[in-house]
Amino acid sequence: MSFSIGIVGLPNVGKSTLFQALTKKKVEASNYPFCTIDPNVGCVKVPDDRLEQLAKISNSEKIVPTMIEFVDIAGLVKGAHKGEGLGNKFLANIREVDAICHVVRTFENSDITHVANKIDPESDIETINLELIMADLATVGKRLDNLKKETKGNNDPDLNKKIQLLEKIKIALDNGQLTEGLGLTDEEKLLIRDLNLLTIKPVIYALNVAEKDINNPTLPLPKICQSQPDKCVSISAKTEADLADLSLPEAREYLNELGLIRSGLDQLIASAYKLLNLITYLTTGPAETRAWTVVKGAKSPQAAGEIHTDFEKGFIKADVIDWQDLVKAGSESAARDQGLIRLEGKEYVVQDGDVIHFKIG
């Protein structure tokens, strides 16, 4: 399973600098709005310390981590839903991603112009949210009009159910609420999936802070970060850019000097996984040790399907062991002798950190 995160925000808040650091892919990043017109896409390996430990005991020839795709989307501005600043093009790019990373600048810098000529994270968040809301209001309103025309002489219960749902969403949007916050059921999300609403996408707020404020507990936070801290990550785009140019040992030393356990990238990916309700299971052997991503709650046949679609159809059983138990045992044969490997069937719900060997018919 691959997933993508769109990096959005107002112009000159550090989006492209962060993207460069995350992907080590150089993109244009100039001190003026709209310098990034087409979305830049880069894939990043998801850091996972478990892979090296498993590869060591399996003598694996290679390690294959899972990947996350970042899409650097050009800066939105007030009026984007009306086409301001090439807004329609940028909003269309946002529709294609699984989640949104909203970069918000929190620091003053006279050398970097802010499009609003002031540093106000709360206002920046409101501006972007309003553009997404206005775009979705137009989408929902148009669909409602069409559906109501269809109801004339038609008592289809599914049609009425969809109308009621869209009216509920419209009321929320009119009140400045994102669709994501409505707590829609899976059934309701399926009913409106074809609309591809912008405000239904999960959002991570990346607070681009000055390097000196990375560990500042007194730094004022936007309201959303105060009420939902799990959705916010403090990250210094400049620091991440510096780390990207260092070797792994140098990067670790630099992080220690800054008092950080892990980089902003690691924090961002961890938040993305949690936000998208994803977990990782692992496979290991002499050929390779690999990480696989599935949605939390996936059963073993679905997990097998991530390796190959035929595996889901032909699934019989699976050998499962927690990665830590396997590492402690030192080998698969030792783990089997100790009774640590268990046989699971089609109803087994895969857990994060499971090492699985599928039996396919």
N, C-alpha and C positions, 0 to 999 in steps of 0.2 A: 504494500500500500504506500503510495506517495501522496504527499499533501503539500499545499502551497500557502504561503502567507504573504499578503500584499502589504508593503510598507507605505503608509500614507501619512499625510500631514500637510501643514501649510508650507509654502516655499521657505527655504533657508532655515529649517529647524534641525537639520542634520540627517535627513533621510538617506541621501546618496552617500554621505560619509560613512554612515552606519552600514549601508549595503556593501560598500567597498570592503569594510573591515570584516563583515560576516562572510563574504564570498571570496575575498581576495581577488575580486574581479574589478579592474579599474573602470570606472564610468565617469562621465563628465560631471563635475560638481563645481559650478561657478557661483559667484556671489550675485546672482540675479534670478528672478522668478522664471519658471518654465524652461530652465536649461535642459531638463530631462523630459523630452516630449514622448518618446516611445518607452514602454516599460522594459527595464533590464531584468533579465532572469538569471539567477545563479543557484546552483545546487550545493548544499553544504552537508558534510558528513555529520551525523548526530553523534556527539561524544558519548561513549559507553565503556567505562572501565572494565565491565564484566567480560567484554570480548577478548581482551588480551589474556585475562586469567584463564578463560576456557580454552583459548587457542594454545596456551602453554601446555596444559595437561593432555590436549588432543594431538599435539605436534602438528597443528594445522599449517598447510602451505600458505594460506592467505586468510585475511580478515576482511569481512564485508559488512560495514555498518549500514544502517538504514540512512535515508537521505531526506532532507527537508528542502523545499524549493522556496526561495525568497524572490519576490517580484517588487522591484523598485518602481513605484508609480509616481509620476510627476506631481508636483505640489498642487493641491486644491486651493481655491480661494472662494471668498464669499460670492455667491452667484453662479457657482459651478453648475448647478442643476439647470441653469438657463443657458449654459454654454460659455460662461465667462472663463477666460484663461484656458480654453480648450477643455472645459470641464466635462462635457458630454463624453468625450473620448476617454478621459481618465476614469469617470464613473463606470463606463463599460468595462474597463480593465479590472476594476474592483469586483465586478460581478463574477469574474472567472476564478477568483481565489477561494480557498476554504475558510480562511480567517484573516483578520485585519490586525496589523501591528501599527498602532497610531502613535507616531513619534511626536513628542511634545517638548519643545525647548524651554528650559527653566532658568537659563543664565543670560546675563547681559554680556554683549561683546560689540563694541562700537565699530569693529571691522566687518561685522556680519549683519547686513541689513535684515530686519524683520519686516515682513510685508505689511504688518499693522503698525509698525513703528513703535512697538512696545512689547515687553515680555509679560504675558498674562496667560499662563497655562490653562486656567479655567475657561477663559474666553476662546482660546484656540480650540479646545475640545468642543465647546458649544458650536463654534463655527463649522467644524467638520461634520459634527452630528446633524446640524441643521440641514446641510447640503444633502446628506444621505437621506434624511427624513423627507425633504421636499421631493427628491427624486422618486422615493418609494410612494409618496402620496399620489403622484401623477400616475404611477403604475397601477396602484390599487384602485384609484378612482376610475380609470379607464376600464379595468377588468370588471368592476362592480356595475358600471353602466351596461356593459355587454351582457353580463349574467342576468341582470334584471329584465332585459329585453327578452332573454330566453325563457324566463319564467311565465310569460304570458301564455296561459293555456297549458302550462307544464307544471305538474306537481311532483317533479322528481325530488325526492328527499335529499339526495346527495347535492343537488344544485342549491337547494335552500340552506343546507349545512355550510356550503362554501361561501354563500352570500353572508350568512351570519358571522362566519369567521373573518371575512374581509372587512365587515363593518366594525368588528371588535378591533381589528388591527388599525383601521382608519381612525377610530376614536383615540387610540393610543398615540398614533403618529401626530394627530392634531394637537395632542397635549404634550408634544415634545418627547415622547417615550420611544425608545428603540424597540423593535419587534422582538429582539433577543431577550428582553426583560419580561416578556409576557408569559414565559414558561409554557410554551405550546407543547402539546403532546406529539408523539411521533406520527400519529394519524393526522393531526392538524398540519404538521410540517409537510406531509406527503401531499395534502390537498393543494398547497400553494407552492410546491417545489418548482413548478414551471415558471413562476413569476421571478424567481431568482432575486429575491429582495436583498437590498444592500444592508438594511438594518437588522436582518435576522442572523447575520454572520457574527461569530464570536469575535470579541475584540480584546487585544492586549494593549495596554498603554505603556509605551516605552518612554520614560522620562529622561530626556537627554540632559544630564547634569554636568556641571563643571567638574573637572578632575578632583578638585579639592573637596567636592561635596559628595563623592561616591559613598562615603561612610558617615554622612552627616545626618544624625537622627532628628535634628531640629529643622531640617529642610521642609518648608511648607509644601503640603501635598494637595493636589486637586481633590474635590469632593469624592469623585468616583474611587480614588485610591484610598481614601479614608474609610469608605463604606465597604469596598471590595478590594482589599490589599492583594489578594491572590491574582488579580487581573492587572497588576502594575509591576513594572520592573524598572529600577533606577539603573541607568547605563550611561557611561560617558563614551560618546561616539569617537572622541579624540583618543581616549585610552584604548578603545578597541582597535582603532586604526594603528596605533603604536604596537599593540600586541601582535597584530597580523603580520608585521614585518620582522618578528623575532622568531628564533628557533624555539622548539618546545621547552627545553631547559631554561632558556632565557625568559620565556613568557611566564613560566611558573615562578621564577625568581622575582620577576616584576610584580606579579600578582601578590606574592608574599610581602613585598615592600609596601604595596598599597593596602595591605590588610584584607585582601580578598581571598576567598576559598576557591572560587571559580569565576570564569570570565562572564561578561555580559551575554555573550553568545550562549553559553551553557544555561544561564538563567532564563534566557528568552526561549530556548528550546524546551526546557522543563515546563515553563508556563504554557507554551503552545500545546504540549502533550496533554497537560491537565485540562486546558481549555477545550481541546477537541476530543477529550475523553478517550485518549489513546494509551495503549500499553505496548510493551515489547516482549516477544518471546524469542528464544534463541535455538539455533541448531549448531552442532559442533561435531567435527570428525577430522580425519587426516587431510582431506581435501580443503576444507574451509570451516571457519567459524563465522556464522552470519546472524545478523539481527533482523527481525521481521516485525512490522508494525500492524496491529489490529485494533479495532475498536473494543474498548472495555466491555466485557459481557459476551464476546465472541466465543462460540463453542468450537471444539477441536476440529470438526470438519471444515468450518469456515477458515480457521487458521491454516489448515492444510491447503486450502484453496489459494492462499497467498503465494505459496510456492509454485503451484500449478493448478489450473482449473480442474484438470482431471483428477487431482488428488482429493478434492472435495467430493466428487462423485464416487470415487473408489475407496473412500475412507473405511477402514475396518476398526482399527484400534490405534492407540498411541502410547509409547513409553514416555513417561513424564517424570522429571526430577527438578527440584529447585536448584538454581545455578550454584548457590552457596554450598548446598549439600554435595554437589558433584565436585566442586573445587576442594572441599574438605576431604572427600574420599580419595581424591588424587587421580582417579581414572574411572572410566565407565564400568569396567569389570569389578573394581573394588566396591563401587557404589551398588552394583547388582548383588554382590556377595553380602553386603550389609543390609539388603532389603530396602534400599532407598529409592529404587526406581519402581514406580507403580504403573499398572496398566489401566488406561482410561478409555471410555467409550465415547459415543457420539454426543452425549449430553454433558460432557465435561466442559466447564467454563474455564478457558485459559486464563492464567494469572501472569502478571508482570514478573519476568525473571524465570519463567519456566524454560527448561531445556527439553525439547521434544523430538522424538524420533517417531515418524508416522509409519503405520503399517497400511499399505495400500493394496487393494485387490485388483 
